[in-house]
Amino acid sequence: MSTTPGSADSATQRPIGIDELLERIRADYERIGAQEAYEAAQAGDALLVDIRYAALRERDGLIPGAHVVERNELEWRLDPQGSHRLPEATSHALRVIVICNEGYASSLAAQSLHQLGLHRATDLVGGFQAWRGAGLPVE
């Protein structure tokens, strides 16, 4: 069986849980708080991307100006080289702030965007709930 150089054989590699995976992922970039995310979006320095599923958006509302992108479409919509990208996704230097409900799925999504070369991608600590809890605008 061949393995990727520098990686352990998958049969001998110790499985990790989601908490450890999130810790490892988050160590590779700086996450952002609600107020800082709001200010970056207001200044035009970041693209807010809401990946929450429809039922949560309907229940809790939307962040004004955030792009709603279903999680299963995220990479296609933000890849600057992709044919299905958002009009704003024109550069790998784009600062993307991914927002889920509580700040867990968004970390996994940010890692995926990093793998596409969007190295300024980050996620919102505490997700939409932190945004709302900070008293920031919700429609």
N, C-alpha and C positions, 0 to 999 in steps of 0.2 A: 504494500500500500504506500502510495506517495503522499508526502505532506508538503505543505507550503514551507519554504525556507524560514527558519526562525520560529516555527510554531510546533507545538507538541502534537503528537498523534492524537486525534480526537478520542480514541478509545482509552487513552491514558490521561487525558486532560480532566482535571477536577471540575465537575459542574458547579456553577455558581447560581445563587438565587437572584431574584430581581433586585433586592436591596443592594447587594454588592455590585450588580451590573450598573444600577443607577449611580452609585458612588464612583465607579470607575469612569463612566461617561461624563459625569459632571465635573470630574477633576480636569478634564481637557478643555474647559471653557468657563467663562465667567457668566453666571446667570444674572438676571436683572430683576429688580424690584418693581412694584406697580407704579410708583411715582416716577421713577427714572424711565420706565417704558412709556408712560404717558407723555413725559416731556420730550423724549426722543421722537415720538410719533408727531407731536404738535410742531416740532421744529423741522419735520420732514427728513429726519436723519434715520428713520427706521420704518420698516413695513410690518405692521401688526397682522398676524395670521392666526385666526381662530379655527382650531381643528376640532372643537367640540361637536358632538353629534346633534342632530336636529332637535331631539327632545329636550336637551339641556338648553339649547339656544331659545327654544320656545318657552321653556319654563322660566329661565333667568334673564333673558334679554341679550342684547348685542352691545359690543363696544363700538361706538361711533367711529367710522373710518377703517375699522378692521376688515380685512379680507377673510371671508368665510371660505375655507378650503377643507373639504372632507379629508380625513387622515389618509384614506386610501388613494387620494389624488395628489397629495402634497408634493412629492418629488417631481411629478410630471408638470405641475403648475409653477414650480419655482426653479426648475432647471433652466438656466439662461440659454442653453443649447437646444432645449426641447421645443417641439412644434406645438405643444399644448400649454405653453407657459403663460402666466399672467403678463399683461403688457408691462408691468413694473419690473418684472424679473429679467433685466437686461444685462446683468453683470454678476460675476462671482463675488464681487466686492459688496454686494447688497447686504445691508444689515437687516436681518429678519428676526423678529421676536415671535416665537411660536407660543400660543396660548391654548391650554386645554382647561379642564375644569379645576383641577387642584395642583397642577404642576408636576405630574408624573409622566404621562404619555408624551407631554411636550418635550421632555428631556430626551426620550428615545427618538422623537421626530427631529430634534435639533442635531442629534448625532448622525442621523441619516442625511440631513442636509450638508453636514460637514463632509461626509463621504462623497457628495456631489461637487465638492469644492467651494461650497458657500461657508467659508471659515468664520464669517462674522455672525453666523446664525447662533441664536441663543434662545432661552425660554424664560417665561415669567415664573418666578418663585411663587408658589401658591396658586398659580393659574387665575382663572376668571374670578374665583371666590376671593382671592387676595385683592384683585382689582376692585371688585364691588365693596369689599370690606374697607378699602382705603377711601371710599366715597368718591371714586372717579366716575366719569360719565358712563351711563348705561341707558340704552334705548329699549 
